[in-house]
Amino acid sequence: MRLIPVIKSIKTKLFLTLLMASSGVAIAMFLVMQWSFDRGFLNYVNTQEKEHMMSLGDALVDVYQSEGSWDQLTNNHRQWHQLISNSAPDLISGPSPDHKRPPPPPRRNDKHRANDDFRSGQPQSSQRPPHHNKNPQFRESSRPPKKEGRHPPPPRKPRPKVVLLDADKNTLFGPPEGIEQFSLSPLTSQGETIGYLGIKPAKEISDAHDLVFAQEQSQTFLMIAVAMVVISILLSVPVASSLVRPIRRLAQGTQRLISGKFDTHIPITTYDELGTLSTDFNTLAATLKENEHARQQWVADISHELRTPLAILKGEIEAIEDGIRQPTPNNISSLGQEVNHLSHLVNDLYELSMSDIGALNYQKSNTDILPIVQHCVDSFIDQFSQKNIALSQSPTVEPEVELLIDPQRVKQLINNLLKNSYRYTDEGGTSHVSVEVTTNDVLIHIDDSAPGVPSSEIPKLFERLYRVEGSRNRASGGAGLGLAICNNIVNAHDGKIYAQPSSHGGLRVSVQLPITRGKQR
């Protein structure tokens, strides 16, 4: 039961994976090397035997040329085996078929030793004198005891590896059947084929020395494979630890993010997928930190925007209650203005929140946008005139431009932009509206005169509750939600909204909306 959490560890899984992979490679290499060596060594043995065959073939050709036929050789098996022994001793795989197993060596008594000395041509005096023990009991006890139930192994039958055939492929020496298992080479004399010499290729190593050599190589290969497995074990532990270390840091960092510590930063030590993941984690942590800061700023700004009109209402109502101010129509109108301001602020917050969660209803249809722009401009001319601001619109050459839009939301968008221009344009200034039609888009530009917006502040204009210092304040402007609502409306129509300095000295706000394909006329 205790092995379950260990196996679930990534480090253990990596270690086992590396170990199994390296062990599999080592075992496969051992098997391939063993197979390759056995096959190559067997080919080497067969090649050596073929070379000996050439020497034996030359000797057989000399015998045939000296006798003129194979008759004398076929009647002399001893000569046949002598030729093999002299020319190709490796081709002898067993005792000759015409010889019996040699008798055991004679007992070393005086008589046999004398005969041996006589055959070898050495004087008897050069041999060590025999040591006789006349005690028969000692002689019997000195013999090794006979093991009961054991029989001497039967003599090994010869396995002929060489055959000799005449010119008609009749067998002279070798088995009468199974000739097709032999590799035959012709024997020629004076350009005439006199016979065939065949050898049976070895399919396995049988020589004692060759077997010992092959076993030594197999042991060496096995030791190399075992050494590779041991080395892989020693290398798998640090490799698995190094791979798991970034994952552990990511897990610890995730726990810190869960606990609200958004200043968490993970050091980047690698440039692989884990390094990329660590970089993305740091980006996520920074984004969460910025969002938390924006949320806190949002709550503070909303509290300030709501507290200001409420404080004014409370002060004026208390003044009326204390008799400091009288409930005259002007004072009541002042209270109504604060209530209206508070109502507009709440409505903007509601629309903005509904837009953020995607709950705003958009009823889109193919609609000509030019009349909408013209209607909005016409409705603001009188209001701009009260502030002595000249509001104008460039004529459009296009008779009609249809877009897939929600007419009411687009009208709200243009009205908010005109309100923003009205609030932040000095008296005696100008505000100009133009519509530009391209192949795929419609651009609505609203340019106004001074005051302008610093270039560093322009990217922040569409943030919620943002005001430019010195121009945006409660006395002249709103709560800073109008452009944020405009941004959400444009995004809902798959468009873009951006701002830049105007040639009139103020700000230029541009709205880019895609044209419904096939509907432009």
SEPAKE-412012 format. One record per residue (C-alpha): residue number from 1; x, y, z; chain; residue in three letters. Coordinates in steps of 0.1 Angstrom, whole numbers. Example, Ala and Ser with C-alpha at 12.3 -4.5 7.8 and 13.67 -1.06 7.14 Angstrom:
% SEPAKE-412012
(r 1 (123 -45 78) A ALA);
(r 2 (137 -11 71) A SER);
% end
This chain:
% SEPAKE-412012
(r 1 (0 0 0) A MET);
(r 2 (29 24 7) A ARG);
(r 3 (41 20 -29) A LEU);
(r 4 (11 38 -44) A ILE);
(r 5 (22 74 -35) A PRO);
(r 6 (57 66 -46) A VAL);
(r 7 (46 54 -80) A ILE);
(r 8 (25 85 -84) A LYS);
(r 9 (56 107 -80) A SER);
(r 10 (67 122 -113) A ILE);
(r 11 (103 118 -103) A LYS);
(r 12 (98 80 -98) A THR);
(r 13 (80 77 -131) A LYS);
(r 14 (108 96 -149) A LEU);
(r 15 (134 75 -132) A PHE);
(r 16 (116 42 -141) A LEU);
(r 17 (111 54 -177) A THR);
(r 18 (147 63 -182) A LEU);
(r 19 (159 31 -165) A LEU);
(r 20 (136 9 -186) A MET);
(r 21 (146 28 -218) A ALA);
(r 22 (183 25 -212) A SER);
(r 23 (180 -11 -200) A SER);
(r 24 (160 -20 -231) A GLY);
(r 25 (186 -5 -253) A VAL);
(r 26 (214 -23 -234) A ALA);
(r 27 (196 -57 -237) A ILE);
(r 28 (188 -51 -273) A ALA);
(r 29 (224 -41 -280) A MET);
(r 30 (236 -73 -261) A PHE);
(r 31 (214 -95 -282) A LEU);
(r 32 (223 -78 -315) A VAL);
(r 33 (260 -80 -307) A MET);
(r 34 (257 -116 -296) A GLN);
(r 35 (238 -125 -328) A TRP);
(r 36 (262 -105 -350) A SER);
(r 37 (292 -120 -334) A PHE);
(r 38 (279 -156 -336) A ASP);
(r 39 (270 -151 -373) A ARG);
(r 40 (303 -134 -381) A GLY);
(r 41 (324 -159 -363) A PHE);
(r 42 (306 -188 -380) A LEU);
(r 43 (312 -172 -413) A ASN);
(r 44 (348 -168 -404) A TYR);
(r 45 (351 -205 -395) A VAL);
(r 46 (334 -215 -428) A ASN);
(r 47 (358 -192 -447) A THR);
(r 48 (388 -208 -430) A GLN);
(r 49 (375 -242 -439) A GLU);
(r 50 (370 -232 -476) A LYS);
(r 51 (406 -220 -477) A GLU);
(r 52 (417 -254 -463) A HIS);
(r 53 (395 -270 -490) A MET);
(r 54 (415 -253 -517) A MET);
(r 55 (447 -268 -503) A SER);
(r 56 (431 -302 -500) A LEU);
(r 57 (418 -299 -536) A GLY);
(r 58 (453 -292 -549) A ASP);
(r 59 (466 -323 -531) A ALA);
(r 60 (438 -344 -546) A LEU);
(r 61 (446 -331 -581) A VAL);
(r 62 (482 -342 -576) A ASP);
(r 63 (472 -376 -565) A VAL);
(r 64 (449 -380 -595) A TYR);
(r 65 (476 -368 -619) A GLN);
(r 66 (501 -392 -605) A SER);
(r 67 (478 -422 -607) A GLU);
(r 68 (456 -412 -636) A GLY);
(r 69 (425 -422 -618) A SER);
(r 70 (408 -423 -583) A TRP);
(r 71 (412 -461 -581) A ASP);
(r 72 (442 -462 -558) A GLN);
(r 73 (428 -435 -535) A LEU);
(r 74 (394 -452 -532) A THR);
(r 75 (412 -484 -521) A ASN);
(r 76 (433 -466 -495) A ASN);
(r 77 (412 -449 -469) A HIS);
(r 78 (442 -442 -448) A ARG);
(r 79 (457 -421 -476) A GLN);
(r 80 (424 -402 -479) A TRP);
(r 81 (424 -394 -442) A HIS);
(r 82 (461 -386 -443) A GLN);
(r 83 (455 -361 -471) A LEU);
(r 84 (428 -344 -450) A ILE);
(r 85 (450 -344 -419) A SER);
(r 86 (479 -328 -438) A ASN);
(r 87 (459 -303 -459) A SER);
(r 88 (428 -295 -438) A ALA);
(r 89 (430 -308 -403) A PRO);
(r 90 (400 -286 -392) A ASP);
(r 91 (378 -306 -415) A LEU);
(r 92 (381 -337 -394) A ILE);
(r 93 (350 -338 -372) A SER);
(r 94 (354 -373 -359) A GLY);
(r 95 (374 -405 -362) A PRO);
(r 96 (379 -420 -396) A SER);
(r 97 (353 -444 -407) A PRO);
(r 98 (378 -472 -414) A ASP);
(r 99 (395 -470 -381) A HIS);
(r 100 (385 -483 -347) A LYS);
(r 101 (388 -464 -316) A ARG);
(r 102 (425 -465 -305) A PRO);
(r 103 (432 -489 -277) A PRO);
(r 104 (439 -475 -242) A PRO);
(r 105 (476 -468 -234) A PRO);
(r 106 (494 -499 -220) A PRO);
(r 107 (503 -502 -184) A ARG);
(r 108 (536 -489 -176) A ARG);
(r 109 (555 -521 -167) A ASN);
(r 110 (590 -530 -177) A ASP);
(r 111 (579 -550 -207) A LYS);
(r 112 (558 -524 -222) A HIS);
(r 113 (582 -497 -214) A ARG);
(r 114 (610 -516 -230) A ALA);
(r 115 (589 -520 -262) A ASN);
(r 116 (582 -483 -262) A ASP);
(r 117 (619 -475 -258) A ASP);
(r 118 (627 -498 -286) A PHE);
(r 119 (601 -482 -309) A ARG);
(r 120 (612 -447 -301) A SER);
(r 121 (648 -456 -306) A GLY);
(r 122 (658 -444 -272) A GLN);
(r 123 (680 -465 -249) A PRO);
(r 124 (663 -481 -220) A GLN);
(r 125 (688 -465 -196) A SER);
(r 126 (674 -431 -204) A SER);
(r 127 (641 -440 -188) A GLN);
(r 128 (634 -436 -152) A ARG);
(r 129 (636 -471 -135) A PRO);
(r 130 (602 -484 -126) A PRO);
(r 131 (591 -484 -90) A HIS);
(r 132 (577 -518 -81) A HIS);
(r 133 (555 -526 -52) A ASN);
(r 134 (551 -563 -46) A LYS);
(r 135 (523 -558 -22) A ASN);
(r 136 (492 -569 -42) A PRO);
(r 137 (469 -553 -16) A GLN);
(r 138 (486 -520 -22) A PHE);
(r 139 (483 -524 -59) A ARG);
(r 140 (446 -531 -57) A GLU);
(r 141 (439 -502 -33) A SER);
(r 142 (458 -478 -55) A SER);
(r 143 (435 -483 -84) A ARG);
(r 144 (406 -459 -86) A PRO);
(r 145 (374 -474 -74) A PRO);
(r 146 (350 -485 -101) A LYS);
(r 147 (317 -466 -101) A LYS);
(r 148 (287 -489 -102) A GLU);
(r 149 (260 -483 -127) A GLY);
(r 150 (283 -462 -150) A ARG);
(r 151 (292 -473 -185) A HIS);
(r 152 (318 -458 -207) A PRO);
(r 153 (303 -434 -233) A PRO);
(r 154 (297 -449 -267) A PRO);
(r 155 (322 -439 -293) A PRO);
(r 156 (313 -409 -312) A ARG);
(r 157 (301 -416 -347) A LYS);
(r 158 (320 -398 -374) A PRO);
(r 159 (303 -368 -390) A ARG);
(r 160 (319 -365 -424) A PRO);
(r 161 (323 -328 -434) A LYS);
(r 162 (341 -335 -467) A VAL);
(r 163 (330 -356 -497) A VAL);
(r 164 (348 -366 -529) A LEU);
(r 165 (329 -372 -560) A LEU);
(r 166 (341 -384 -594) A ASP);
(r 167 (334 -365 -626) A ALA);
(r 168 (300 -381 -628) A ASP);
(r 169 (292 -370 -592) A LYS);
(r 170 (294 -405 -579) A ASN);
(r 171 (304 -406 -543) A THR);
(r 172 (340 -418 -537) A LEU);
(r 173 (343 -407 -501) A PHE);
(r 174 (315 -395 -479) A GLY);
(r 175 (279 -404 -472) A PRO);
(r 176 (260 -419 -502) A PRO);
(r 177 (230 -397 -495) A GLU);
(r 178 (225 -360 -486) A GLY);
(r 179 (250 -347 -511) A ILE);
(r 180 (228 -317 -516) A GLU);
(r 181 (238 -305 -481) A GLN);
(r 182 (274 -301 -493) A PHE);
(r 183 (290 -272 -512) A SER);
(r 184 (307 -287 -542) A LEU);
(r 185 (338 -273 -559) A SER);
(r 186 (350 -288 -592) A PRO);
(r 187 (385 -304 -594) A LEU);
(r 188 (401 -298 -628) A THR);
(r 189 (432 -312 -644) A SER);
(r 190 (445 -299 -677) A GLN);
(r 191 (412 -281 -683) A GLY);
(r 192 (391 -312 -676) A GLU);
(r 193 (368 -318 -646) A THR);
(r 194 (381 -349 -628) A ILE);
(r 195 (358 -347 -598) A GLY);
(r 196 (342 -326 -572) A TYR);
(r 197 (353 -318 -536) A LEU);
(r 198 (324 -309 -513) A GLY);
(r 199 (323 -294 -478) A ILE);
(r 200 (294 -293 -455) A LYS);
(r 201 (291 -257 -441) A PRO);
(r 202 (290 -255 -404) A ALA);
(r 203 (257 -243 -389) A LYS);
(r 204 (270 -240 -354) A GLU);
(r 205 (304 -238 -337) A ILE);
(r 206 (316 -272 -325) A SER);
(r 207 (353 -268 -321) A ASP);
(r 208 (363 -266 -284) A ALA);
(r 209 (387 -236 -288) A HIS);
(r 210 (361 -218 -309) A ASP);
(r 211 (334 -225 -283) A LEU);
(r 212 (357 -212 -255) A VAL);
(r 213 (364 -180 -275) A PHE);
(r 214 (327 -175 -282) A ALA);
(r 215 (318 -180 -246) A GLN);
(r 216 (344 -154 -235) A GLU);
(r 217 (330 -129 -260) A GLN);
(r 218 (295 -135 -247) A SER);
(r 219 (306 -129 -212) A GLN);
(r 220 (323 -97 -223) A THR);
(r 221 (291 -85 -240) A PHE);
(r 222 (271 -94 -209) A LEU);
(r 223 (294 -74 -187) A MET);
(r 224 (292 -44 -210) A ILE);
(r 225 (254 -46 -209) A ALA);
(r 226 (253 -48 -171) A VAL);
(r 227 (277 -19 -169) A ALA);
(r 228 (255 2 -192) A MET);
(r 229 (225 -6 -170) A VAL);
(r 230 (244 4 -139) A VAL);
(r 231 (255 36 -155) A ILE);
(r 232 (220 44 -166) A SER);
(r 233 (208 39 -130) A ILE);
(r 234 (234 63 -118) A LEU);
(r 235 (225 89 -145) A LEU);
(r 236 (187 85 -143) A SER);
(r 237 (185 98 -107) A VAL);
(r 238 (201 132 -113) A PRO);
(r 239 (183 136 -147) A VAL);
(r 240 (149 128 -131) A ALA);
(r 241 (156 152 -103) A SER);
(r 242 (166 180 -127) A SER);
(r 243 (135 175 -147) A LEU);
(r 244 (112 175 -117) A VAL);
(r 245 (127 205 -100) A ARG);
(r 246 (110 231 -123) A PRO);
(r 247 (77 213 -119) A ILE);
(r 248 (80 215 -81) A ARG);
(r 249 (87 252 -83) A ARG);
(r 250 (56 256 -105) A LEU);
(r 251 (35 237 -80) A ALA);
(r 252 (48 258 -51) A GLN);
(r 253 (42 290 -71) A GLY);
(r 254 (6 279 -79) A THR);
(r 255 (0 274 -42) A GLN);
(r 256 (12 309 -35) A ARG);
(r 257 (-11 323 -62) A LEU);
(r 258 (-40 304 -46) A ILE);
(r 259 (-32 320 -13) A SER);
(r 260 (-34 355 -29) A GLY);
(r 261 (4 362 -31) A LYS);
(r 262 (4 376 -67) A PHE);
(r 263 (40 388 -64) A ASP);
(r 264 (52 353 -69) A THR);
(r 265 (80 349 -94) A HIS);
(r 266 (96 316 -106) A ILE);
(r 267 (133 318 -118) A PRO);
(r 268 (138 306 -154) A ILE);
(r 269 (166 280 -154) A THR);
(r 270 (158 262 -187) A THR);
(r 271 (147 272 -222) A TYR);
(r 272 (126 241 -230) A ASP);
(r 273 (89 236 -226) A GLU);
(r 274 (92 238 -188) A LEU);
(r 275 (110 271 -192) A GLY);
(r 276 (82 284 -215) A THR);
(r 277 (57 272 -189) A LEU);
(r 278 (76 291 -161) A SER);
(r 279 (76 322 -183) A THR);
(r 280 (39 320 -189) A ASP);
(r 281 (34 314 -151) A PHE);
(r 282 (53 346 -143) A ASN);
(r 283 (32 365 -169) A THR);
(r 284 (0 351 -153) A LEU);
(r 285 (12 361 -119) A ALA);
(r 286 (19 397 -131) A ALA);
(r 287 (-15 399 -149) A THR);
(r 288 (-33 387 -117) A LEU);
(r 289 (-13 413 -97) A LYS);
(r 290 (-23 441 -122) A GLU);
(r 291 (-59 429 -122) A ASN);
(r 292 (-60 429 -84) A GLU);
(r 293 (-46 464 -84) A HIS);
(r 294 (-72 475 -110) A ALA);
(r 295 (-99 459 -89) A ARG);
(r 296 (-89 478 -59) A GLN);
(r 297 (-86 510 -79) A GLN);
(r 298 (-120 503 -94) A TRP);
(r 299 (-136 499 -60) A VAL);
(r 300 (-120 530 -47) A ALA);
(r 301 (-131 551 -78) A ASP);
(r 302 (-166 537 -77) A ILE);
(r 303 (-168 545 -40) A SER);
(r 304 (-156 580 -47) A HIS);
(r 305 (-180 586 -76) A GLU);
(r 306 (-210 574 -55) A LEU);
(r 307 (-199 592 -24) A ARG);
(r 308 (-196 626 -40) A THR);
(r 309 (-232 631 -52) A PRO);
(r 310 (-245 614 -20) A LEU);
(r 311 (-225 638 1) A ALA);
(r 312 (-238 668 -18) A ILE);
(r 313 (-274 655 -15) A LEU);
(r 314 (-269 649 22) A LYS);
(r 315 (-254 683 28) A GLY);
(r 316 (-282 702 9) A GLU);
(r 317 (-310 682 26) A ILE);
(r 318 (-295 688 60) A GLU);
(r 319 (-292 725 52) A ALA);
(r 320 (-329 726 43) A ILE);
(r 321 (-338 706 74) A GLU);
(r 322 (-318 730 96) A ASP);
(r 323 (-334 760 80) A GLY);
(r 324 (-301 772 65) A ILE);
(r 325 (-315 769 30) A ARG);
(r 326 (-350 772 19) A GLN);
(r 327 (-368 746 -2) A PRO);
(r 328 (-369 769 -32) A THR);
(r 329 (-373 757 -68) A PRO);
(r 330 (-336 765 -74) A ASN);
(r 331 (-325 744 -44) A ASN);
(r 332 (-348 715 -53) A ILE);
(r 333 (-334 717 -89) A SER);
(r 334 (-299 715 -75) A SER);
(r 335 (-309 683 -56) A LEU);
(r 336 (-325 670 -88) A GLY);
(r 337 (-292 675 -108) A GLN);
(r 338 (-273 655 -82) A GLU);
(r 339 (-299 628 -83) A VAL);
(r 340 (-297 627 -121) A ASN);
(r 341 (-259 626 -120) A HIS);
(r 342 (-261 597 -96) A LEU);
(r 343 (-287 580 -117) A SER);
(r 344 (-265 583 -149) A HIS);
(r 345 (-235 570 -130) A LEU);
(r 346 (-255 539 -118) A VAL);
(r 347 (-269 533 -153) A ASN);
(r 348 (-234 535 -167) A ASP);
(r 349 (-221 511 -142) A LEU);
(r 350 (-249 487 -149) A TYR);
(r 351 (-244 488 -186) A GLU);
(r 352 (-207 484 -182) A LEU);
(r 353 (-211 454 -159) A SER);
(r 354 (-237 438 -182) A MET);
(r 355 (-213 443 -211) A SER);
(r 356 (-185 427 -193) A ASP);
(r 357 (-204 396 -185) A ILE);
(r 358 (-219 395 -221) A GLY);
(r 359 (-254 400 -209) A ALA);
(r 360 (-262 431 -230) A LEU);
(r 361 (-286 423 -258) A ASN);
(r 362 (-276 431 -293) A TYR);
(r 363 (-302 429 -320) A GLN);
(r 364 (-281 431 -351) A LYS);
(r 365 (-294 436 -386) A SER);
(r 366 (-281 450 -419) A ASN);
(r 367 (-285 487 -414) A THR);
(r 368 (-274 518 -432) A ASP);
(r 369 (-251 536 -408) A ILE);
(r 370 (-250 570 -425) A LEU);
(r 371 (-284 581 -414) A PRO);
(r 372 (-276 571 -378) A ILE);
(r 373 (-244 593 -378) A VAL);
(r 374 (-263 622 -394) A GLN);
(r 375 (-292 619 -368) A HIS);
(r 376 (-267 619 -339) A CYS);
(r 377 (-249 650 -352) A VAL);
(r 378 (-282 669 -357) A ASP);
(r 379 (-293 661 -322) A SER);
(r 380 (-262 677 -307) A PHE);
(r 381 (-259 709 -328) A ILE);
(r 382 (-280 730 -303) A ASP);
(r 383 (-261 717 -273) A GLN);
(r 384 (-227 724 -289) A PHE);
(r 385 (-240 759 -299) A SER);
(r 386 (-248 767 -262) A GLN);
(r 387 (-211 762 -255) A LYS);
(r 388 (-201 781 -286) A ASN);
(r 389 (-186 750 -302) A ILE);
(r 390 (-190 746 -339) A ALA);
(r 391 (-201 710 -347) A LEU);
(r 392 (-199 700 -384) A SER);
(r 393 (-199 669 -406) A GLN);
(r 394 (-182 662 -438) A SER);
(r 395 (-205 651 -466) A PRO);
(r 396 (-203 614 -477) A THR);
(r 397 (-201 604 -513) A VAL);
(r 398 (-215 570 -506) A GLU);
(r 399 (-253 569 -509) A PRO);
(r 400 (-257 540 -486) A GLU);
(r 401 (-234 518 -464) A VAL);
(r 402 (-250 488 -448) A GLU);
(r 403 (-234 471 -418) A LEU);
(r 404 (-244 442 -396) A LEU);
(r 405 (-250 463 -364) A ILE);
(r 406 (-274 470 -336) A ASP);
(r 407 (-288 505 -345) A PRO);
(r 408 (-295 514 -309) A GLN);
(r 409 (-261 504 -296) A ARG);
(r 410 (-243 522 -324) A VAL);
(r 411 (-264 553 -317) A LYS);
(r 412 (-254 551 -281) A GLN);
(r 413 (-218 547 -292) A LEU);
(r 414 (-218 579 -313) A ILE);
(r 415 (-237 599 -287) A ASN);
(r 416 (-212 590 -260) A ASN);
(r 417 (-183 601 -283) A LEU);
(r 418 (-201 634 -290) A LEU);
(r 419 (-207 639 -253) A LYS);
(r 420 (-171 633 -246) A ASN);
(r 421 (-161 659 -272) A SER);
(r 422 (-186 684 -258) A TYR);
(r 423 (-174 680 -222) A ARG);
(r 424 (-137 683 -229) A TYR);
(r 425 (-136 709 -257) A THR);
(r 426 (-130 746 -247) A ASP);
(r 427 (-156 771 -255) A GLU);
(r 428 (-152 787 -289) A GLY);
(r 429 (-137 755 -303) A GLY);
(r 430 (-147 731 -330) A THR);
(r 431 (-158 695 -334) A SER);
(r 432 (-159 677 -367) A HIS);
(r 433 (-174 644 -377) A VAL);
(r 434 (-164 625 -408) A SER);
(r 435 (-172 591 -423) A VAL);
(r 436 (-146 572 -444) A GLU);
(r 437 (-156 542 -464) A VAL);
(r 438 (-129 516 -475) A THR);
(r 439 (-132 483 -492) A THR);
(r 440 (-138 463 -460) A ASN);
(r 441 (-144 489 -433) A ASP);
(r 442 (-162 521 -423) A VAL);
(r 443 (-143 546 -402) A LEU);
(r 444 (-160 573 -382) A ILE);
(r 445 (-137 601 -370) A HIS);
(r 446 (-145 627 -344) A ILE);
(r 447 (-120 655 -342) A ASP);
(r 448 (-121 684 -317) A ASP);
(r 449 (-100 713 -307) A SER);
(r 450 (-80 721 -276) A ALA);
(r 451 (-73 710 -250) A PRO);
(r 452 (-54 680 -262) A GLY);
(r 453 (-43 648 -244) A VAL);
(r 454 (-7 639 -237) A PRO);
(r 455 (6 611 -259) A SER);
(r 456 (14 590 -229) A SER);
(r 457 (-22 593 -216) A GLU);
(r 458 (-39 584 -249) A ILE);
(r 459 (-37 545 -244) A PRO);
(r 460 (-54 549 -210) A LYS);
(r 461 (-85 568 -223) A LEU);
(r 462 (-106 537 -227) A PHE);
(r 463 (-99 524 -192) A GLU);
(r 464 (-127 526 -167) A ARG);
(r 465 (-129 557 -144) A LEU);
(r 466 (-98 572 -160) A TYR);
(r 467 (-95 609 -162) A ARG);
(r 468 (-67 630 -176) A VAL);
(r 469 (-54 654 -150) A GLU);
(r 470 (-63 690 -156) A GLY);
(r 471 (-91 684 -180) A SER);
(r 472 (-113 656 -167) A ARG);
(r 473 (-130 665 -135) A ASN);
(r 474 (-165 664 -121) A ARG);
(r 475 (-171 700 -129) A ALA);
(r 476 (-166 696 -166) A SER);
(r 477 (-168 658 -172) A GLY);
(r 478 (-184 626 -161) A GLY);
(r 479 (-172 596 -142) A ALA);
(r 480 (-149 583 -169) A GLY);
(r 481 (-171 554 -180) A LEU);
(r 482 (-183 567 -214) A GLY);
(r 483 (-153 557 -234) A LEU);
(r 484 (-151 523 -216) A ALA);
(r 485 (-187 516 -226) A ILE);
(r 486 (-179 527 -262) A CYS);
(r 487 (-150 502 -263) A ASN);
(r 488 (-173 473 -252) A ASN);
(r 489 (-199 483 -279) A ILE);
(r 490 (-172 484 -306) A VAL);
(r 491 (-158 450 -295) A ASN);
(r 492 (-193 435 -297) A ALA);
(r 493 (-194 445 -333) A HIS);
(r 494 (-160 430 -341) A ASP);
(r 495 (-146 465 -346) A GLY);
(r 496 (-118 487 -333) A LYS);
(r 497 (-117 520 -315) A ILE);
(r 498 (-86 541 -309) A TYR);
(r 499 (-75 577 -302) A ALA);
(r 500 (-47 599 -315) A GLN);
(r 501 (-39 636 -315) A PRO);
(r 502 (-61 657 -338) A SER);
(r 503 (-50 682 -364) A SER);
(r 504 (-74 707 -348) A HIS);
(r 505 (-53 707 -316) A GLY);
(r 506 (-74 683 -295) A GLY);
(r 507 (-82 646 -297) A LEU);
(r 508 (-93 624 -326) A ARG);
(r 509 (-113 593 -318) A VAL);
(r 510 (-118 568 -346) A SER);
(r 511 (-142 539 -348) A VAL);
(r 512 (-136 511 -373) A GLN);
(r 513 (-165 488 -381) A LEU);
(r 514 (-165 459 -407) A PRO);
(r 515 (-188 462 -437) A ILE);
(r 516 (-212 434 -443) A THR);
(r 517 (-198 415 -473) A ARG);
(r 518 (-220 419 -503) A GLY);
(r 519 (-241 446 -488) A LYS);
(r 520 (-222 477 -498) A GLN);
(r 521 (-239 495 -527) A ARG);
% end
